[in-house]
Amino acid sequence: MALIHSAPMPRAWKESRFKAEIALLVALCFFLPLLEAPKNLAWLAYGAVWLANRIRSRDFGGRWDAWDTLLAAWIASGFVVAGAAQFGDIQNGEWGGAMDLLRYASIAWLVKRGRYSAQELRWALGALAVSALIGLAVGYFRMWTGIGKSGRLQLYSVGHVNHTAIYLAMVLGLWAAWVFAAYRSWTPRMRVAGTAFLAILLASLAVTSSRGAVGAGILALFLLAFSIFRRWSAPLKITVISTVVLIGSAVLVDSDLVRKQERREAEGNPLSHRDSIWRMGIAAWKEQPWFGVGMDNYGQITHERMQAWRARDGKSYDPKGLMPFVHAHSLYVNTLAERGIVGFAALAAVLFAWGAALVRYRPAPSAPDGDWILWGASASGLIVTLGAGLFNTSLHHEHGILAALLLGLWLGRPERHLQG
């Protein structure tokens, strides 16, 4: 099976653009970080209209390929794990967790099979960028006026500052790919506006003080700049200069990001207790190795439950160095503890295939700007998911939807952009 769909686009499909479907996809991208109810309604309506259009046209996006198998297995793994949890000691949020996985993985699947034009794909990416800018304006207003109860910079419909930081890091990579690819064809005003937005995103990411997301965002910038280096060298210079300016400014003004690191170092706790949280998650995984405790059930892993599990096996339990928490502060530990080997293998297969496809199908230096924008946005989604996932539980809810969208938009690029 071909890794990426390459079937020709039917004539009827070319002649009949489903405007409502495209509008709903763009609406989903726009409302994603802004408003909860419109975002959920757009997702449901998009899925329903997509299905109705495919039934009417009798075309569901071409033949089944390896990506379809991967996405189907990924979605199924959440429900398999939830079903297995019914025979265990914890029944709480496993079905809700499976539904969250269904929500973002299905978006990748539908967009991948949507057969949208290059222009339509750019509308979706543009909506993601514009909504992030609006979300930042609202977030700063809430932070500065005290309306936001946390006192931190947050995108309203994304929530917690660490989740906001992961989301911003992906949008930073998306927009960097756009600037790096299209800069030479822009007018002077467009260059100023595009560069200013890039600076706002980078500075805002630093304001979140989420060290893992900041590191992942900067890593995405450098990897994108190196990837496009054969096309032209300016992006690498821009990335180096902006990173130096960011770090220098953070040190000079004694930013919260710097103070946070200094404070953790002084306490002898540079990982903010993450090592203890990770050990707790690994210990729980060893007790439930194949299917884990169920998605969204990590918070149910307590000292009392661990003690009961160990006692059942005739073993003692020492809580020293183990810390319960609502999630594992790590994509990898969280997945192992909640989904076991079965769920972890499904996720690992998707992430590995994503990375392998990005390497294999990286655009040529002479490729159109649109190819590089889609590729760079997708690469950003993967890099931030993997990088931020080392220290935060990435790939769920809004930033899970965003990552899935970036994957699906790239996999669904027009046939002329694909090599079978």
N, C-alpha and C positions, 0 to 999 in steps of 0.2 A: 504493500500500500504506500502511496506517496505520502510524505510527511505533511505536505501542504497542498490543499485543493487547487487544482489547475484546470478544471473543466471550463470549456468556453461558455461565455455568457449568452443565453438564448436571445434571439431577436425580440421576442415578445417582451422579455424583461427589459431590454434596452429601451423599447418604445413606451413602456408603462412604468414610470417611476411612482412608487407609492409614497405620495407626499406626506400623508398622515403618519406613516411608519417612520419616515425620516424625522419628521417634526417631533414625534414622541421620543426618539432616540436622543435628539439634540436637547429636548426638555429634560430628560433624565440626566444628561451630562451637566446641564445648567443648574438644576436644583440639587444635585448630589451633595455639595457641601453647605447648602443654604437653608433648605426647608424640608422637614421630615415628611409631612403628608404629601406635598406635591411630588417629591422624589419617589415615594412608594407607589403613588397612583400612576406616575409616568412609567415605572417599571412594569406594573401589572398591565397597563394599557398597551405598552410596546409589545410585550409578549403575546397578548391576545391578538393585536392587529397583525403582528408578524405571522402568527399561525394562520389567521384567516386569509392573509394574502398568499401564503404558500399553498394552502388548500385550493384556493381559487385558481392559482397559476399552475398547480400540479408540479411544482418545482420547489424542492426543499434545499436547494444549494448544491446539487450534484451528488456524485457517488460518495459513499462512506469511505473515510480515510483514517489513517492512524490517529490523527488529532481527535476525531470523533470518538474513537475507542478510548483514548486517554481521558477526555472530558467526561464521558459517560461513566468510566470506572471511578473517576474522582468524585463525582456526585454520588454514585452508588455507595462508595466507601463510608460516607457520613451516615447513611441510613443503615448500612450493615452494622456499624459501630453502635448506633442507637438501639438497634434490635438486640444486639448482644448485651447491652447494658440492662435490659429487662431481666436478665438471668443473674445479674450481679447484685451488689449491695447498694448501688447508687442509682436512683432514678430522679432526675431533676430537670436539667436543661438540655438533655441530649437530642430531643426532637427539634427544639428550637435551633440548636447548633447545626443540625443537619439541614434545616431549612435555610439558614444563612449561607451555608455552602452551596445549596441549590440556587439561591438567588444570584450570587456573584458568578459562579461557574456557568450557569445557564446564559448569563449575559454574554460572556465570552463566546459561548457556543452559537447563540443566535446571530451575533454580529459577525462572527467568522463565516457563517453561511448566508449572510445577507446579500452578498454580491453588490455592494455599494460602489458608486463611482469614487474616484479620487477626490473630487470636490466635496462629496457628501461625507467622506471620512474626515476631511479637513474641517468641515462644519462641526463635527462632533468634538474634535480636538480643540477647535477654537472655543467652543462652549465650555469645555473643561478649564481652559485658561482664563476666560472672562469671568466665570463663576468664582474662581479662586481669588481673582482681584477684588470682586465685589465682597466676597466672604472676608477677605482681609480688612477691607474698609469697615465692615460691620464689626469684626473682631476687635480692631483697634478702638473703635468707638465704645464698645462695651467694656473693654479693659480700662480705658482712660476715664470713663465716666463712673465706673464702679457698678454698672448694671450687671456685668458678668460676675457672678458670685465667686468664681475661683481667683479672680484678679490676674489671670494669665491670658495670653493670646490664644484664642480658640476659634475655629470655624464653627459656626452655630450648630450645624447639623452633623458635624463630625465629633465634637465634644472634647474629651480629655486632651490636655496639651500634648501628650505623647502621640495620641492618635492624629491630632492636627499636624504635628511635626512630620509624621510619616507621609500623610497626604500631601503636605507642602513640598516635601523632598521629591515626590514623584512628579508633581506639577513643575517644579524647578527643572527637572531633567527633561520633561516634555517641552517646556518653553526654550530651554537651552538648545535642544535639537532643532527647534524651529529657527531660532536666531542663527545658529551655526550654519544651517543649510541654506537659508534664504537671504542672509544679510547682504550679500553682494548684489542681489537683484532689487533690494529695497531702495526707496528714495531716502534722502537725508533725514527727513522728519520721521519716517518709519524706523530708521535705524536708531534714532534718539529714543523714540517711544519704546521700541523693543528692548533696547539695552537697559532703559530705566526700569521696565517691568522685571527684567531679569535681576537687577540689583535689589528691587523691592522684595522679590521672592527669597533671594539669598539672605538678605538682612532679616527678614521675618522668620526664616528658619532658625537663624541664630537667636532671635528673641525668644523662641520657645524654650531654649536652654535644654533641649532634649539631645543629649550627647550622641546617642546612637543614630538618631535621624540626621543630625547635622553631619556626622561623619559619612553616613550613607549618601547624603545629598552631594557632598563635595566629591566623594568617590565617583558618583554617577557623572558629574561634570567632567572630571579628568578622563574617565573611560570614553565618554562621548567625544571629547576633544581629541584624544589619541586615535579613536576609530575614524574620525573624519580628517585626520592629518594629511592623508594622501590627496584629499580634495583641495584643501588649503590650510595653512598653518595658523591663521589668526585665532581660531577658537582656543587653541592651546595657550596662546599668549593671553587671551582674555581671561581664561580660567586661572592661570597662574597669578595674574595681577589681582583679580578679584578676590582670590583666596588669601593672598598676602595682605590685601587691604582689610579684609574681614577679620583676620586673626589679629593684625596690628591694632585695629580699632577696638576690638573686644578687650585686648590687654590694656590699651591706653585708658579707656573709660571704665575699666574694671567691671565689665559686664556681668550679668547674673550667670552667664554660661561659665565664665572664668571663676567667679566666686564659688559656684557650685562645685566645680572640680577641686578647687583649693580646700573647700570645706570637707569634702569627702576624703581627700588625701590626709588632712589633719586628723580626721577621725579614724584613720586606718581602715576606711570602708569605701574604697574607690568604686566598687560595683553596686553601692546602695543596697546591700544585703542580697543581691541577685544570686550570689553563689549559694547561699543557704536555701533560697527559693528553688534553685535548680536541683540541688541535692534532694529536696523534698519531692520534686517532680520525678526524678530518676528513681527514687525509692518506690514511689507509687507505681511507676511503670513496671518495675520488676515484680510487683504483686499482681498486676493485670497486664501481662506482656503482649498479648495478641490483639485485643480490641480496646484496651485502655478503659477509662472510667466513663467515657461518653463525652461528646463535644459540649462545651460550656459547663462542664461539671468539675473543672479544676478546683474551684473554690470549696468543693465538698471534701477535698483531701485534707483531713485534719489529723492532729496527733492521736486523737481518740480512735479514729478509723484505722489509721496505720497500726496502732497498738492492737486493735482487734484482729486485723489481718495477720499480723505476726503471731499473735497468740493462737490463732486457728491452726497455724502451721507448727505450733510448739516452739516458737522462737521468741526471744526477748526483743524489746524495742527501746532504742536509745534515741530520744529526740534531740540530743545535742547536735548543733550545726544544721538543723533542719527547720525551715520556716514555712508555715502555711501562708498562702496568699490567694487572691481571687483568680490570678492567672500566673503563668510561669515567667513572665518577662523575657520570653524567648520563643520564637516560632517553633524551634526544633524540639525543645523540652516540652512545650505545651502540646505539640502534636503527638509526641510519643506517649505522654501521660494520658491524654484524652482519647486518642484514636489507636494507640498501640502500633504494633508492627504493620498491621493491615492498612490502617489509615495513613501511617507515615510513608509506606511504600507507594501508595497512590499519589500522595502529594509530591514525593521525591521524583516520581516518574514524570509528572507534569513539569516541574521546575527544571529537571534535566533536559527534557525535550525542548522546552522554551529556550534555554541557553544554547543548546546544540543548533536549533534552527536559526537563532540570531547570528551565530558564528558562520554557519553554512551559507545563509542567504544575505549576508551583509552587502549592501548596494555597492556597485562599482563607483569609483571616483566621478565618472561621467554621468551617473544616474541622475534623473530629475530630482529637484528639491523635495518633491512630495515623497519620494521613496525614502530619502534620508530622514525626513520628519517622522514618518510612521515608524521606521526602524528605530530611530533614536528614542521616541516616546515609549515604545515597547521595551527597549533595553533599559530605560530608566525604571519602568515598573518592576522589572526583574531584579535589577541591581539594588534598588531600595528595599524591596521585599526581602531579599537575601541578607543585605547588609544590616538594615534596621532590625531584622529578625534575630540577629545575634543577641540583642539586649532588650528587645521589646517584642510583644506578641503581635506580629504583623499579619496581614492577609486575612482580615475579617471585616465585616460591616463596610463602612464607607471606603476605607483604603483598600479593602479587598475588592469591592466593586470597581474602584478606579484601576487597580492592577489588572483585573479581568478585562475591563474595557480596553486598556492599552494593548493587552495580548490579542483580544478579538479583532480590534481595528487593524492591527498589523497582519494577522493571519487572513483577514478578509479583504486585503487590498486587491485591486483589479487584476485580472488574468495576465495582463501584459507585464506586471511587476513580479510575476512568479516564475520560478524555474522548478519544474517537476522533480 
